[in-house]
């Protein structure tokens, strides 16, 4: 859809709630930094069937933090480069998603199936929001994971913005094949451990 057109409405019977949470896995060190005391930190976003969204305002399509938007679009990750950030803000300003922050969880049924969304290199947890909102409207809870240092940029509740990490990037030009393969293998291991931590 064009930026000035409304985003597609989810087709399920539920309204959609959303909330974000930080998770620190104290059992794991952070392999993407050189500080041995760093613990693995990730950001999660939940989309879920909501009981009601009365009186709530839908979440914006773009985050309000311009530094985060600049970090995402200038990361060198999977998101297209050469984007005019001022024009981007002008075109998408005021565009809302169909997910409502902190809406109450639907009371019926008593349980919902849970899916975990894991982005690729340079992605972000909200990149497939159309699909996850659609799934939530049909009774699924979807948990999006920002794989820190592998995501284009991650903002934590304390205001830190962590960008795509050069120490873990397998797409560096001229990188020897064995180092690229090692980086990919490390990524799979870290992402799997992130998903396990979320499931636990």
Secondary structure, 3 states (H helix, E strand, C coil): CCCCCCCCCCCCCCEEEEEEEEEEEEEEECCCCCCCCCEEEEEEEEEEEEEECCCCCEEECCCCCHHHHHHHHCCCCCCCCCCCHHHHHHHHCCCEEEEEECCEECCCCCCCEEEEEECCCCCCCCCCHHHHHHHHHCCEEEEEEECCCCCCEEECCCCCEEECCCCCCCCCCCCCHHHHHHHHHHHHHHHHHHHHHHHC
